[in-house]
């Protein structure tokens, strides 16, 4: 999955920023074919200065269970996570792929170790907005960042998933607009 992090200076309600993304669709990944809006790019806006930490109750090479994790399903998806092995204090960095509130489980991309009781972790960043689909028409893409809470600074950072919409070797113009929170 192609991923790129954009640093959008502190944006506030009413602000607008336009950028150009170079796309690069690899061979075998619909090379040269336009991406469907429903399977194209999504954006995750997060505050990189906020960290969340905890201690594992159990886990595996791809999961971590912590009863303190009760956030909504998928809340942490896309954010970097650092797991510290309790036996030797070695740090292992990966990315959260999913989270499930009912089981208090974080799922991430495989580590070379298995998470065990007592291992600590920190999630680097805090979601400010839910993951949002981009609106794409031709080679123009736009997204509206709509703050729903007062957490973090809306638009501070945007993590782009599947940044391969458009056609091979083309550039896509994206406009980011920040809308006020719903009353």
FENVENUR-V379631 format. One record per residue. N is the residue number from 1. PSI is psi in whole degrees, 0 to 359 (* if undefined). Layout:
# FENVENUR-V379631
N&PSI / N&PSI
This chain:
# FENVENUR-V379631
1&125 / 2&139 / 3&141 / 4&140 / 5&127 / 6&133 / 7&110 / 8&113 / 9&165 / 10&113 / 11&147 / 12&169 / 13&131 / 14&342 / 15&153 / 16&139 / 17&134 / 18&133 / 19&166 / 20&128 / 21&128 / 22&130 / 23&153 / 24&91 / 25&119 / 26&158 / 27&136 / 28&351 / 29&56 / 30&41 / 31&129 / 32&355 / 33&139 / 34&147 / 35&140 / 36&140 / 37&322 / 38&344 / 39&12 / 40&235 / 41&140 / 42&159 / 43&140 / 44&119 / 45&126 / 46&158 / 47&111 / 48&347 / 49&348 / 50&133 / 51&150 / 52&135 / 53&167 / 54&186 / 55&133 / 56&140 / 57&329 / 58&179 / 59&193 / 60&196 / 61&346 / 62&3 / 63&159 / 64&132 / 65&125 / 66&113 / 67&341 / 68&345 / 69&98 / 70&10 / 71&163 / 72&152 / 73&135 / 74&1 / 75&319 / 76&358 / 77&132 / 78&346 / 79&149 / 80&143 / 81&138 / 82&123 / 83&131 / 84&118 / 85&123 / 86&337 / 87&328 / 88&8 / 89&18 / 90&141 / 91&138 / 92&125 / 93&136 / 94&196 / 95&137 / 96&127 / 97&329 / 98&165 / 99&144 / 100&117 / 101&318 / 102&328 / 103&0 / 104&38 / 105&135 / 106&131 / 107&138 / 108&172 / 109&143 / 110&139 / 111&162 / 112&357 / 113&165 / 114&131 / 115&135 / 116&164 / 117&132 / 118&345 / 119&141 / 120&164 / 121&161 / 122&136 / 123&122 / 124&95 / 125&162 / 126&125 / 127&132 / 128&323 / 129&155 / 130&160 / 131&137 / 132&136 / 133&148 / 134&151 / 135&122 / 136&131 / 137&117 / 138&236 / 139&22 / 140&132 / 141&145 / 142&154 / 143&142 / 144&121 / 145&109 / 146&101 / 147&128 / 148&350 / 149&172 / 150&11 / 151&134 / 152&193 / 153&111 / 154&130 / 155&4 / 156&312 / 157&146 / 158&126 / 159&125 / 160&128 / 161&148 / 162&53 / 163&51 / 164&31 / 165&169 / 166&202 / 167&160 / 168&134 / 169&18 / 170&170 / 171&145 / 172&131 / 173&126 / 174&136 / 175&129 / 176&124 / 177&135 / 178&121 / 179&154 / 180&157 / 181&149 / 182&140 / 183&*
